[in-house]
Amino acid sequence: MTNKNFMEVEFSSDSINEGFARGCVAAFCLQLNPSLDEISDIKTVVSEAVTNCVVHAYPKNRGTIKVRCEIEGRKIKIQISDGGVGIKDISAAKQPFFTTRASEERSGMGFTIMESFMDKMEVESNKAGGTVVTLYKELKANAKVAEGE
Amino acid sequence: MHIKSKTYNNTLYVMLCGELDEHSATHTRLTLDETFSGRGFKQVIIDLSELDFMDSTGIGVLIGRYKRMKEKNIPIFIANPSTHAEKIFKMTGLYDIMPKIV
């Protein structure tokens, strides 16, 4: 029987919750005994997606960020969604070094890192509000047990 | 994020301890700028041996510091990055402007 599980958390779009979000997803994924590299990748992509929500989705007022993580076998699906302002041009936003806030020393590499560290990335945004980023990764078989997480 | 620094032999050594993300970025940026405003050094070495986590926000912070120090002709080098930080540095090309020292 294939191992299936999920978890879901909601929190305020406060930057202090970035560490909570990546730690929460990483802790949930530990049941699959990921390698240290895999767990670092997962923490990074969650941090990137949540940062986008904090900085771009809710630029003026705080809103709600939802993170849902599903596992099936060794496949992980992470969905980060918000009810913020949405992304005007998703294709442009996915380009390396693209940023709408260059004056704030943004690297513009968030989506590039998410896409590179995971197997697949989907971005859906509604101009009326809200963005959903879905990230997929299949962990390697027989990965070493992550230590110290 | 906790930042330690010392100057020795014309080199400013800076150690970033903790996590560098959006939440700690402003504090890191301000502290580094204050540290870099000092005198008595001709190069900067940023030691990442105690950096537990970094995402692309950290890259933005480092590039911003590079631009400021470039105006003073002071190079910045990276020391002791984790495997994960190195992966991000190589992907973003950070080593092109802040070479890694062994």
gemmi code that builds the backbone of each chain (N, CA, C; Angstrom):
import gemmi

chains = {
    "A": [
        ("MET", (0.848, -1.202, 0.000), (0.000, 0.000, 0.000), (0.885, 1.254, 0.000)),
        ("THR", (0.561, 2.212, -0.878), (1.381, 3.416, -0.989), (1.138, 4.349, 0.195)),
        ("ASN", (2.217, 4.852, 0.720), (2.155, 5.772, 1.841), (1.589, 7.121, 1.395)),
        ("LYS", (0.472, 7.553, 1.975), (-0.118, 8.862, 1.632), (-0.343, 9.651, 2.919)),
        ("ASN", (-0.068, 10.943, 2.837), (-0.249, 11.775, 4.020), (-0.325, 13.239, 3.562)),
        ("PHE", (-0.848, 14.083, 4.381), (-0.850, 15.507, 4.054), (-0.884, 16.336, 5.326)),
        ("MET", (-0.522, 17.593, 5.184), (-0.666, 18.559, 6.278), (-0.952, 19.924, 5.674)),
        ("GLU", (-1.564, 20.778, 6.450), (-1.899, 22.112, 5.961), (-1.769, 23.104, 7.110)),
        ("VAL", (-1.148, 24.235, 6.836), (-1.042, 25.278, 7.865), (-1.371, 26.640, 7.253)),
        ("GLU", (-1.884, 27.502, 8.060), (-2.169, 28.882, 7.650), (-1.506, 29.821, 8.647)),
        ("PHE", (-0.980, 30.923, 8.117), (-0.326, 31.866, 9.016), (-0.335, 33.260, 8.383)),
        ("SER", (-0.041, 34.238, 9.201), (-0.024, 35.628, 8.755), (1.202, 35.891, 7.872)),
        ("SER", (1.065, 36.811, 6.940), (2.168, 37.133, 6.026), (3.206, 38.030, 6.701)),
        ("ASP", (3.669, 37.577, 7.842), (4.725, 38.269, 8.576), (6.025, 37.529, 8.289)),
        ("SER", (7.082, 38.280, 8.004), (8.340, 37.625, 7.606), (8.877, 36.669, 8.671)),
        ("ILE", (8.501, 36.902, 9.931), (9.001, 35.999, 10.981), (8.466, 34.580, 10.786)),
        ("ASN", (7.383, 34.458, 10.038), (6.793, 33.137, 9.805), (7.490, 32.352, 8.694)),
        ("GLU", (8.448, 32.954, 8.017), (9.177, 32.224, 6.964), (9.907, 31.018, 7.550)),
        ("GLY", (10.585, 31.247, 8.656), (11.314, 30.153, 9.303), (10.379, 29.067, 9.798)),
        ("PHE", (9.214, 29.502, 10.308), (8.204, 28.540, 10.747), (7.734, 27.686, 9.576)),
        ("ALA", (7.450, 28.345, 8.449), (6.913, 27.630, 7.279), (7.902, 26.592, 6.744)),
        ("ARG", (9.154, 27.002, 6.561), (10.113, 26.041, 5.989), (10.437, 24.922, 6.984)),
        ("GLY", (10.448, 25.274, 8.283), (10.702, 24.254, 9.292), (9.551, 23.267, 9.386)),
        ("CYS", (8.336, 23.778, 9.223), (7.135, 22.965, 9.307), (7.099, 21.937, 8.164)),
        ("VAL", (7.341, 22.410, 6.939), (7.325, 21.505, 5.778), (8.473, 20.503, 5.879)),
        ("ALA", (9.643, 20.988, 6.285), (10.804, 20.094, 6.407), (10.520, 19.003, 7.435)),
        ("ALA", (9.915, 19.391, 8.564), (9.606, 18.409, 9.609), (8.615, 17.364, 9.099)),
        ("PHE", (7.637, 17.824, 8.340), (6.642, 16.886, 7.793), (7.289, 15.893, 6.820)),
        ("CYS", (8.229, 16.403, 6.023), (8.875, 15.559, 5.002), (9.893, 14.583, 5.599)),
        ("LEU", (10.269, 14.801, 6.840), (11.279, 13.924, 7.456), (10.823, 12.463, 7.524)),
        ("GLN", (9.493, 12.241, 7.510), (8.997, 10.856, 7.562), (9.436, 10.044, 6.344)),
        ("LEU", (9.892, 10.753, 5.287), (10.367, 10.047, 4.086), (11.882, 9.828, 4.115)),
        ("ASN", (12.511, 10.172, 5.215), (13.972, 10.036, 5.334), (14.715, 10.666, 4.155)),
        ("PRO", (14.493, 11.946, 3.925), (15.196, 12.610, 2.815), (16.676, 12.778, 3.127)),
        ("SER", (17.459, 13.018, 2.090), (18.870, 13.335, 2.304), (18.975, 14.773, 2.803)),
        ("LEU", (20.119, 15.146, 3.316), (20.311, 16.527, 3.773), (20.160, 17.509, 2.617)),
        ("ASP", (20.652, 17.128, 1.443), (20.506, 17.995, 0.269), (19.033, 18.194, -0.082)),
        ("GLU", (18.283, 17.108, -0.033), (16.861, 17.205, -0.381), (16.113, 18.076, 0.623)),
        ("ILE", (16.403, 17.918, 1.892), (15.677, 18.709, 2.897), (16.099, 20.184, 2.800)),
        ("SER", (17.358, 20.445, 2.444), (17.804, 21.835, 2.245), (17.088, 22.453, 1.049)),
        ("ASP", (16.942, 21.681, -0.012), (16.226, 22.173, -1.194), (14.777, 22.506, -0.846)),
        ("ILE", (14.145, 21.633, -0.097), (12.731, 21.836, 0.269), (12.586, 23.091, 1.139)),
        ("LYS", (13.455, 23.242, 2.114), (13.393, 24.427, 2.978), (13.589, 25.708, 2.160)),
        ("THR", (14.491, 25.636, 1.192), (14.774, 26.836, 0.392), (13.585, 27.226, -0.483)),
        ("VAL", (12.986, 26.242, -1.154), (11.877, 26.596, -2.054), (10.669, 27.100, -1.265)),
        ("VAL", (10.423, 26.538, -0.093), (9.315, 27.034, 0.731), (9.602, 28.472, 1.158)),
        ("SER", (10.839, 28.723, 1.538), (11.224, 30.078, 1.942), (11.053, 31.064, 0.788)),
        ("GLU", (11.441, 30.639, -0.407), (11.294, 31.514, -1.586), (9.822, 31.845, -1.843)),
        ("ALA", (8.984, 30.809, -1.808), (7.560, 31.018, -2.115), (6.885, 31.877, -1.044)),
        ("VAL", (7.203, 31.612, 0.209), (6.584, 32.384, 1.296), (7.086, 33.835, 1.265)),
        ("THR", (8.352, 34.023, 0.937), (8.890, 35.392, 0.812), (8.137, 36.162, -0.272)),
        ("ASN", (7.860, 35.498, -1.386), (7.082, 36.153, -2.442), (5.729, 36.626, -1.921)),
        ("CYS", (5.104, 35.794, -1.107), (3.798, 36.180, -0.535), (3.951, 37.392, 0.389)),
        ("VAL", (4.974, 37.329, 1.257), (5.188, 38.402, 2.244), (5.495, 39.728, 1.541)),
        ("VAL", (6.371, 39.672, 0.548), (6.864, 40.904, -0.087), (5.936, 41.410, -1.188)),
        ("HIS", (5.495, 40.480, -2.045), (4.773, 40.904, -3.247), (3.244, 40.762, -3.157)),
        ("ALA", (2.779, 39.669, -2.552), (1.324, 39.437, -2.546), (0.603, 40.436, -1.644)),
        ("TYR", (1.245, 40.710, -0.503), (0.625, 41.628, 0.461), (1.575, 42.791, 0.730)),
        ("PRO", (1.734, 43.705, -0.235), (2.721, 44.782, -0.066), (2.350, 45.826, 0.992)),
        ("LYS", (1.073, 45.977, 1.270), (0.659, 47.029, 2.221), (0.123, 46.452, 3.533)),
        ("ASN", (-0.803, 45.543, 3.427), (-1.405, 44.969, 4.633), (-1.098, 43.476, 4.722)),
        ("ARG", (-1.081, 42.978, 5.927), (-0.842, 41.552, 6.098), (-2.082, 40.758, 5.691)),
        ("GLY", (-1.801, 39.591, 5.138), (-2.884, 38.697, 4.758), (-2.556, 37.292, 5.219)),
        ("THR", (-3.258, 36.335, 4.640), (-3.068, 34.941, 5.049), (-2.315, 34.154, 3.977)),
        ("ILE", (-1.369, 33.342, 4.432), (-0.628, 32.439, 3.551), (-0.992, 31.022, 3.969)),
        ("LYS", (-1.262, 30.183, 2.972), (-1.597, 28.791, 3.263), (-0.553, 27.877, 2.633)),
        ("VAL", (-0.065, 26.942, 3.393), (0.896, 25.957, 2.880), (0.302, 24.573, 3.080)),
        ("ARG", (0.194, 23.838, 1.983), (-0.302, 22.455, 2.048), (0.780, 21.538, 1.480)),
        ("CYS", (1.034, 20.474, 2.169), (2.054, 19.533, 1.711), (1.450, 18.134, 1.669)),
        ("GLU", (1.591, 17.480, 0.525), (1.078, 16.126, 0.371), (2.222, 15.198, 0.014)),
        ("ILE", (2.192, 13.995, 0.547), (3.179, 13.001, 0.130), (2.453, 11.731, -0.294)),
        ("GLU", (3.000, 11.125, -1.312), (2.472, 9.842, -1.787), (3.679, 9.020, -2.214)),
        ("GLY", (3.935, 7.957, -1.514), (5.179, 7.232, -1.775), (6.341, 8.151, -1.457)),
        ("ARG", (7.205, 8.394, -2.425), (8.326, 9.326, -2.213), (8.116, 10.639, -2.972)),
        ("LYS", (6.883, 10.830, -3.450), (6.556, 12.074, -4.165), (6.003, 13.112, -3.194)),
        ("ILE", (6.516, 14.329, -3.327), (6.080, 15.429, -2.460), (5.449, 16.519, -3.317)),
        ("LYS", (4.320, 16.999, -2.865), (3.660, 18.130, -3.528), (3.473, 19.220, -2.489)),
        ("ILE", (4.021, 20.397, -2.761), (3.915, 21.518, -1.823), (3.169, 22.651, -2.514)),
        ("GLN", (2.113, 23.112, -1.874), (1.319, 24.187, -2.469), (1.320, 25.389, -1.525)),
        ("ILE", (1.766, 26.523, -2.042), (1.794, 27.751, -1.245), (0.825, 28.732, -1.902)),
        ("SER", (-0.179, 29.160, -1.171), (-1.170, 30.049, -1.784), (-1.435, 31.272, -0.918)),
        ("ASP", (-1.850, 32.322, -1.590), (-2.180, 33.567, -0.885), (-3.405, 34.195, -1.538)),
        ("GLY", (-3.965, 35.195, -0.901), (-5.102, 35.923, -1.448), (-4.702, 37.358, -1.761)),
        ("GLY", (-3.459, 37.520, -2.151), (-2.908, 38.862, -2.379), (-3.200, 39.440, -3.748)),
        ("VAL", (-2.322, 40.328, -4.194), (-2.593, 41.129, -5.393), (-2.413, 40.366, -6.699)),
        ("GLY", (-1.810, 39.191, -6.645), (-1.609, 38.429, -7.877), (-0.382, 38.892, -8.650)),
        ("ILE", (0.006, 38.079, -9.645), (1.189, 38.395, -10.470), (0.701, 38.824, -11.850)),
        ("LYS", (1.111, 40.002, -12.282), (0.626, 40.530, -13.560), (1.134, 39.713, -14.741)),
        ("ASP", (2.420, 39.405, -14.732), (3.035, 38.703, -15.862), (3.866, 37.536, -15.318)),
        ("ILE", (3.266, 36.361, -15.302), (3.943, 35.199, -14.709), (5.190, 34.816, -15.500)),
        ("SER", (5.123, 34.888, -16.820), (6.291, 34.524, -17.650), (7.481, 35.410, -17.318)),
        ("ALA", (7.233, 36.694, -17.175), (8.319, 37.623, -16.834), (8.843, 37.347, -15.429)),
        ("ALA", (7.921, 37.069, -14.509), (8.325, 36.828, -13.111), (9.211, 35.600, -12.979)),
        ("LYS", (9.044, 34.645, -13.892), (9.836, 33.410, -13.832), (11.245, 33.588, -14.399)),
        ("GLN", (11.484, 34.671, -15.091), (12.798, 34.877, -15.698), (13.865, 35.157, -14.633)),
        ("PRO", (15.052, 34.570, -14.807), (16.123, 34.829, -13.829), (16.430, 36.322, -13.717)),
        ("PHE", (16.628, 36.780, -12.534), (16.999, 38.162, -12.204), (15.874, 39.170, -12.455)),
        ("PHE", (14.669, 38.681, -12.774), (13.560, 39.611, -12.943), (13.060, 40.046, -11.568)),
        ("THR", (12.952, 41.333, -11.379), (12.357, 41.829, -10.138), (11.635, 43.147, -10.400)),
        ("THR", (10.545, 43.330, -9.703), (9.816, 44.599, -9.807), (10.315, 45.577, -8.743)),
        ("ARG", (11.272, 45.093, -7.926), (11.752, 45.921, -6.815), (13.279, 45.954, -6.761)),
        ("ALA", (13.886, 46.345, -7.858), (15.352, 46.366, -7.927), (15.947, 47.309, -6.884)),
        ("SER", (15.229, 48.367, -6.558), (15.754, 49.342, -5.601), (15.871, 48.754, -4.199)),
        ("GLU", (15.170, 47.642, -3.969), (15.208, 47.015, -2.642), (16.223, 45.884, -2.580)),
        ("GLU", (17.122, 45.849, -3.553), (18.171, 44.826, -3.585), (17.597, 43.418, -3.662)),
        ("ARG", (16.552, 43.251, -4.449), (16.000, 41.909, -4.683), (16.821, 41.223, -5.769)),
        ("SER", (17.085, 39.937, -5.579), (17.898, 39.234, -6.571), (17.082, 38.808, -7.790)),
        ("GLY", (15.781, 38.659, -7.617), (14.958, 38.214, -8.740), (15.196, 36.755, -9.106)),
        ("MET", (15.667, 35.967, -8.158), (16.006, 34.560, -8.445), (15.062, 33.568, -7.752)),
        ("GLY", (14.011, 34.071, -7.130), (13.126, 33.200, -6.362), (12.521, 32.065, -7.181)),
        ("PHE", (11.848, 32.406, -8.274), (11.214, 31.365, -9.093), (12.254, 30.480, -9.768)),
        ("THR", (13.393, 31.056, -10.148), (14.457, 30.255, -10.777), (14.953, 29.179, -9.815)),
        ("ILE", (15.130, 29.560, -8.545), (15.575, 28.588, -7.541), (14.497, 27.535, -7.302)),
        ("MET", (13.256, 27.972, -7.200), (12.168, 26.994, -6.995), (12.124, 25.989, -8.138)),
        ("GLU", (12.241, 26.487, -9.354), (12.162, 25.622, -10.542), (13.365, 24.681, -10.609)),
        ("SER", (14.539, 25.196, -10.221), (15.761, 24.393, -10.314), (15.850, 23.326, -9.230)),
        ("PHE", (15.387, 23.662, -8.039), (15.534, 22.733, -6.914), (14.455, 21.647, -6.900)),
        ("MET", (13.360, 21.891, -7.616), (12.267, 20.913, -7.622), (12.164, 20.263, -9.004)),
        ("ASP", (11.330, 19.226, -9.105), (11.157, 18.553, -10.392), (10.234, 19.356, -11.306)),
        ("LYS", (9.266, 20.023, -10.704), (8.272, 20.735, -11.506), (7.678, 21.867, -10.672)),
        ("MET", (7.333, 22.972, -11.357), (6.719, 24.112, -10.658), (5.546, 24.625, -11.486)),
        ("GLU", (4.451, 24.883, -10.833), (3.297, 25.483, -11.509), (2.931, 26.772, -10.766)),
        ("VAL", (2.627, 27.813, -11.537), (2.232, 29.091, -10.923), (0.904, 29.532, -11.542)),
        ("GLU", (-0.070, 29.730, -10.697), (-1.363, 30.234, -11.166), (-1.661, 31.519, -10.407)),
        ("SER", (-2.082, 32.531, -11.154), (-2.384, 33.799, -10.485), (-3.632, 34.418, -11.085)),
        ("ASN", (-4.430, 34.955, -10.244), (-5.672, 35.571, -10.666), (-5.530, 37.078, -10.513)),
        ("LYS", (-5.801, 37.807, -11.587), (-5.665, 39.260, -11.510), (-6.605, 39.857, -10.461)),
        ("ALA", (-7.688, 39.157, -10.194), (-8.615, 39.643, -9.161), (-8.038, 39.420, -7.764)),
        ("GLY", (-6.977, 38.615, -7.713), (-6.329, 38.401, -6.408), (-6.002, 36.945, -6.173)),
        ("GLY", (-4.830, 36.713, -5.623), (-4.470, 35.350, -5.240), (-3.497, 34.683, -6.187)),
        ("THR", (-2.535, 33.998, -5.607), (-1.535, 33.243, -6.373), (-1.366, 31.874, -5.710)),
        ("VAL", (-1.227, 30.866, -6.554), (-0.967, 29.515, -6.050), (0.295, 28.996, -6.725)),
        ("VAL", (1.293, 28.664, -5.926), (2.534, 28.060, -6.434), (2.542, 26.604, -5.988)),
        ("THR", (2.667, 25.693, -6.948), (2.691, 24.262, -6.621), (4.027, 23.674, -7.052)),
        ("LEU", (4.662, 23.003, -6.122), (5.999, 22.467, -6.355), (5.982, 20.952, -6.163)),
        ("TYR", (6.646, 20.253, -7.068), (6.664, 18.788, -7.020), (8.113, 18.294, -6.955)),
        ("LYS", (8.307, 17.278, -6.149), (9.634, 16.659, -6.090), (9.494, 15.198, -5.676)),
        ("GLU", (10.200, 14.344, -6.375), (10.245, 12.935, -5.968), (11.604, 12.683, -5.319)),
        ("LEU", (11.570, 12.259, -4.079), (12.819, 12.013, -3.370), (13.478, 10.741, -3.903)),
        ("LYS", (14.790, 10.735, -3.826), (15.528, 9.560, -4.288), (15.266, 8.374, -3.356)),
        ("ALA", (15.326, 7.200, -3.930), (15.151, 5.999, -3.124), (16.386, 5.776, -2.271)),
        ("ASN", (16.181, 5.152, -1.145), (17.288, 4.795, -0.261), (18.128, 5.994, 0.160)),
        ("ALA", (17.468, 7.132, 0.302), (18.203, 8.320, 0.744), (18.623, 8.134, 2.189)),
        ("LYS", (19.743, 8.746, 2.518), (20.219, 8.650, 3.890), (19.275, 9.418, 4.811)),
        ("VAL", (19.185, 8.985, 6.011), (18.341, 9.667, 6.995), (18.912, 11.047, 7.272)),
        ("ALA", (18.045, 12.061, 7.173), (18.504, 13.430, 7.468), (18.828, 13.533, 8.939)),
        ("GLU", (19.949, 14.067, 9.221), (20.408, 14.172, 10.603), (20.321, 15.611, 11.085)),
        ("GLY", (19.999, 15.743, 12.342), (20.095, 17.055, 12.973), (19.025, 18.017, 12.552)),
        ("GLU", (17.967, 17.596, 11.915), (16.885, 18.509, 11.531), (15.746, 18.400, 12.531)),
    ],
    "B": [
        ("MET", (19.819, 36.540, 13.267), (21.126, 36.724, 12.630), (22.045, 37.500, 13.572)),
        ("HIS", (23.201, 36.928, 13.790), (24.210, 37.588, 14.600), (25.445, 37.784, 13.721)),
        ("ILE", (26.042, 38.969, 13.780), (27.173, 39.261, 12.906), (28.395, 39.634, 13.740)),
        ("LYS", (29.477, 38.896, 13.525), (30.728, 39.186, 14.221), (31.709, 39.768, 13.218)),
        ("SER", (32.585, 40.645, 13.676), (33.584, 41.193, 12.752), (34.876, 41.546, 13.486)),
        ("LYS", (35.968, 41.515, 12.742), (37.258, 41.971, 13.283), (38.148, 42.338, 12.096)),
        ("THR", (39.071, 43.264, 12.347), (40.002, 43.676, 11.293), (41.398, 43.208, 11.660)),
        ("TYR", (42.067, 42.596, 10.705), (43.406, 42.061, 10.951), (44.177, 42.084, 9.638)),
        ("ASN", (45.372, 42.650, 9.667), (46.229, 42.703, 8.469), (45.509, 43.284, 7.248)),
        ("ASN", (44.891, 44.432, 7.427), (44.195, 45.124, 6.332), (42.992, 44.361, 5.775)),
        ("THR", (42.541, 43.366, 6.522), (41.380, 42.590, 6.062), (40.274, 42.662, 7.103)),
        ("LEU", (39.071, 42.969, 6.643), (37.906, 42.953, 7.527), (37.259, 41.575, 7.418)),
        ("TYR", (37.243, 40.851, 8.526), (36.610, 39.530, 8.572), (35.212, 39.679, 9.163)),
        ("VAL", (34.222, 39.175, 8.440), (32.841, 39.254, 8.906), (32.265, 37.842, 8.938)),
        ("MET", (31.660, 37.489, 10.051), (31.049, 36.162, 10.156), (29.546, 36.302, 10.332)),
        ("LEU", (28.785, 35.682, 9.431), (27.323, 35.700, 9.528), (26.880, 34.439, 10.259)),
        ("CYS", (26.180, 34.625, 11.375), (25.758, 33.481, 12.189), (24.227, 33.459, 12.264)),
        ("GLY", (23.631, 32.363, 11.826), (22.180, 32.241, 11.904), (21.548, 32.020, 10.553)),
        ("GLU", (20.386, 32.642, 10.334), (19.638, 32.436, 9.100), (19.475, 33.767, 8.368)),
        ("LEU", (19.743, 33.754, 7.073), (19.615, 34.966, 6.266), (18.438, 34.796, 5.302)),
        ("ASP", (17.336, 35.417, 5.674), (16.142, 35.394, 4.828), (15.499, 36.778, 4.869)),
        ("GLU", (14.278, 36.872, 4.373), (13.613, 38.167, 4.323), (13.488, 38.781, 5.723)),
        ("HIS", (13.243, 37.934, 6.695), (13.035, 38.446, 8.053), (14.300, 39.073, 8.630)),
        ("SER", (15.446, 38.488, 8.333), (16.701, 39.000, 8.905), (17.451, 39.927, 7.949)),
        ("ALA", (16.924, 40.124, 6.742), (17.655, 40.861, 5.708), (17.944, 42.316, 6.096)),
        ("THR", (16.939, 42.996, 6.628), (17.129, 44.418, 6.946), (18.203, 44.602, 8.025)),
        ("HIS", (18.126, 43.793, 9.070), (19.123, 43.864, 10.142), (20.516, 43.539, 9.591)),
        ("THR", (20.592, 42.526, 8.746), (21.883, 42.135, 8.173), (22.453, 43.253, 7.298)),
        ("ARG", (21.598, 43.818, 6.491), (22.006, 44.897, 5.577), (22.548, 46.094, 6.375)),
        ("LEU", (21.794, 46.523, 7.377), (22.194, 47.697, 8.158), (23.483, 47.441, 8.941)),
        ("THR", (23.582, 46.250, 9.526), (24.773, 45.919, 10.324), (26.010, 45.843, 9.438)),
        ("LEU", (25.870, 45.218, 8.278), (27.018, 45.120, 7.376), (27.435, 46.504, 6.865)),
        ("ASP", (26.470, 47.338, 6.544), (26.799, 48.676, 6.056), (27.540, 49.482, 7.125)),
        ("GLU", (27.107, 49.333, 8.357), (27.774, 50.036, 9.455), (29.195, 49.487, 9.632)),
        ("THR", (29.328, 48.181, 9.557), (30.648, 47.548, 9.704), (31.568, 47.947, 8.559)),
        ("PHE", (31.014, 47.982, 7.354), (31.814, 48.302, 6.168), (32.190, 49.781, 6.103)),
        ("SER", (31.488, 50.608, 6.890), (31.781, 52.047, 6.840), (33.067, 52.388, 7.585)),
        ("GLY", (33.597, 51.417, 8.315), (34.841, 51.645, 9.047), (36.034, 51.750, 8.105)),
        ("ARG", (37.200, 52.004, 8.697), (38.424, 52.135, 7.897), (39.463, 51.130, 8.360)),
        ("GLY", (40.576, 51.103, 7.641), (41.683, 50.261, 8.071), (41.702, 48.893, 7.425)),
        ("PHE", (40.950, 48.724, 6.343), (40.987, 47.439, 5.641), (40.925, 47.678, 4.128)),
        ("LYS", (41.530, 46.730, 3.410), (41.572, 46.837, 1.950), (40.783, 45.728, 1.259)),
        ("GLN", (40.317, 44.796, 2.031), (39.465, 43.729, 1.482), (38.554, 43.199, 2.591)),
        ("VAL", (37.491, 42.528, 2.171), (36.527, 41.968, 3.122), (36.397, 40.468, 2.857)),
        ("ILE", (36.406, 39.697, 3.917), (36.140, 38.263, 3.808), (34.892, 37.950, 4.625)),
        ("ILE", (33.867, 37.444, 3.951), (32.626, 37.077, 4.642), (32.652, 35.573, 4.895)),
        ("ASP", (32.723, 35.215, 6.163), (32.796, 33.807, 6.577), (31.375, 33.281, 6.827)),
        ("LEU", (31.020, 32.230, 6.100), (29.664, 31.685, 6.202), (29.619, 30.344, 6.944)),
        ("SER", (30.667, 30.039, 7.678), (30.720, 28.731, 8.340), (29.625, 28.562, 9.388)),
        ("GLU", (29.085, 29.663, 9.893), (28.024, 29.567, 10.899), (26.669, 30.058, 10.372)),
        ("LEU", (26.567, 30.114, 9.037), (25.283, 30.491, 8.432), (24.459, 29.217, 8.249)),
        ("ASP", (23.331, 29.139, 8.942), (22.534, 27.911, 8.939), (21.584, 27.810, 7.758)),
        ("PHE", (21.177, 28.966, 7.227), (20.219, 28.947, 6.112), (20.342, 30.248, 5.329)),
        ("MET", (20.147, 30.138, 4.023), (20.106, 31.343, 3.191), (19.258, 31.060, 1.952)),
        ("ASP", (18.450, 32.039, 1.553), (17.711, 31.899, 0.300), (18.084, 33.070, -0.609)),
        ("SER", (17.311, 33.297, -1.667), (17.714, 34.310, -2.647), (17.674, 35.725, -2.076)),
        ("THR", (16.955, 35.932, -0.985), (16.991, 37.241, -0.337), (18.426, 37.543, 0.112)),
        ("GLY", (19.110, 36.518, 0.580), (20.515, 36.686, 0.986), (21.402, 37.082, -0.170)),
        ("ILE", (21.102, 36.539, -1.345), (21.878, 36.910, -2.537), (21.713, 38.405, -2.812)),
        ("GLY", (20.478, 38.881, -2.677), (20.223, 40.302, -2.882), (20.995, 41.165, -1.895)),
        ("VAL", (21.038, 40.727, -0.652), (21.781, 41.457, 0.383), (23.272, 41.498, 0.039)),
        ("LEU", (23.823, 40.371, -0.359), (25.262, 40.315, -0.672), (25.598, 41.153, -1.906)),
        ("ILE", (24.752, 41.076, -2.936), (25.010, 41.870, -4.142), (24.956, 43.371, -3.820)),
        ("GLY", (24.026, 43.740, -2.958), (23.936, 45.141, -2.547), (25.196, 45.613, -1.848)),
        ("ARG", (25.776, 44.740, -0.992), (27.009, 45.117, -0.289), (28.182, 45.181, -1.282)),
        ("TYR", (28.174, 44.271, -2.254), (29.219, 44.289, -3.285), (29.219, 45.625, -4.023)),
        ("LYS", (28.032, 46.091, -4.388), (27.937, 47.353, -5.133), (28.494, 48.515, -4.317)),
        ("ARG", (28.184, 48.526, -3.034), (28.674, 49.613, -2.172), (30.193, 49.575, -2.039)),
        ("MET", (30.749, 48.400, -1.861), (32.195, 48.294, -1.669), (32.954, 48.465, -2.974)),
        ("LYS", (32.304, 48.169, -4.073), (32.942, 48.360, -5.373), (33.256, 49.838, -5.591)),
        ("GLU", (32.375, 50.700, -5.074), (32.597, 52.147, -5.196), (33.882, 52.564, -4.476)),
        ("LYS", (34.281, 51.781, -3.477), (35.503, 52.074, -2.722), (36.683, 51.229, -3.195)),
        ("ASN", (36.461, 50.456, -4.252), (37.494, 49.547, -4.775), (37.956, 48.536, -3.727)),
        ("ILE", (37.033, 48.096, -2.893), (37.357, 47.079, -1.882), (36.671, 45.765, -2.273)),
        ("PRO", (37.463, 44.743, -2.564), (36.868, 43.461, -2.965), (36.306, 42.687, -1.776)),
        ("ILE", (35.292, 41.877, -2.053), (34.698, 41.010, -1.033), (34.886, 39.553, -1.468)),
        ("PHE", (35.301, 38.729, -0.521), (35.484, 37.306, -0.794), (34.576, 36.486, 0.132)),
        ("ILE", (34.210, 35.298, -0.328), (33.360, 34.392, 0.453), (34.215, 33.243, 0.982)),
        ("ALA", (34.026, 32.933, 2.259), (34.767, 31.824, 2.861), (33.804, 30.848, 3.540)),
        ("ASN", (34.113, 29.581, 3.447), (33.407, 28.503, 4.153), (31.898, 28.436, 3.919)),
        ("PRO", (31.456, 28.516, 2.671), (30.008, 28.362, 2.441), (29.595, 26.901, 2.643)),
        ("SER", (28.361, 26.685, 3.057), (27.849, 25.319, 3.139), (27.631, 24.806, 1.715)),
        ("THR", (27.441, 23.516, 1.606), (27.156, 22.929, 0.288), (25.936, 23.592, -0.330)),
        ("HIS", (24.947, 23.863, 0.526), (23.703, 24.438, 0.017), (23.890, 25.896, -0.416)),
        ("ALA", (24.619, 26.673, 0.394), (24.878, 28.069, 0.007), (25.672, 28.094, -1.295)),
        ("GLU", (26.607, 27.172, -1.414), (27.427, 27.125, -2.630), (26.569, 26.838, -3.863)),
        ("LYS", (25.590, 25.985, -3.680), (24.678, 25.659, -4.795), (23.958, 26.925, -5.282)),
        ("ILE", (23.501, 27.740, -4.331), (22.807, 28.984, -4.682), (23.786, 29.984, -5.296)),
        ("PHE", (24.994, 30.060, -4.761), (25.993, 30.998, -5.297), (26.343, 30.659, -6.740)),
        ("LYS", (26.511, 29.378, -7.013), (26.869, 28.974, -8.378), (25.713, 29.238, -9.341)),
        ("MET", (24.504, 28.984, -8.870), (23.337, 29.196, -9.725), (23.152, 30.667, -10.074)),
        ("THR", (23.408, 31.527, -9.097), (23.167, 32.957, -9.308), (24.397, 33.698, -9.845)),
        ("GLY", (25.521, 33.018, -9.923), (26.731, 33.662, -10.437), (27.392, 34.586, -9.433)),
        ("LEU", (27.081, 34.416, -8.147), (27.637, 35.325, -7.142), (29.162, 35.264, -7.091)),
        ("TYR", (29.709, 34.065, -7.339), (31.169, 33.921, -7.276), (31.881, 34.755, -8.345)),
        ("ASP", (31.149, 35.187, -9.372), (31.766, 36.034, -10.407), (32.166, 37.388, -9.827)),
        ("ILE", (31.420, 37.828, -8.809), (31.727, 39.145, -8.231), (32.327, 39.030, -6.830)),
        ("MET", (32.024, 37.920, -6.149), (32.593, 37.667, -4.810), (33.243, 36.299, -4.837)),
        ("PRO", (34.495, 36.213, -5.247), (35.138, 34.906, -5.376), (35.235, 34.180, -4.038)),
        ("LYS", (35.236, 32.875, -4.146), (35.390, 32.035, -2.952), (36.877, 31.861, -2.653)),
        ("ILE", (37.247, 32.007, -1.388), (38.621, 31.745, -1.013), (38.669, 30.461, -0.199)),
        ("VAL", (39.735, 29.727, -0.360), (39.863, 28.446, 0.338), (40.689, 28.639, 1.599)),
    ],
}
model = gemmi.Model(1)
for chain_id, residues in chains.items():
    chain = gemmi.Chain(chain_id)
    for i, (resn, *xyz) in enumerate(residues, 1):
        res = gemmi.Residue()
        res.name, res.seqid = resn, gemmi.SeqId(i, " ")
        for name, pos in zip(("N", "CA", "C"), xyz):
            atom = gemmi.Atom()
            atom.name, atom.element = name, gemmi.Element(name[0])
            atom.pos, atom.b_iso = gemmi.Position(*pos), 0.0
            res.add_atom(atom)
        chain.add_residue(res)
    model.add_chain(chain)
structure = gemmi.Structure()
structure.add_model(model)
structure.setup_entities()
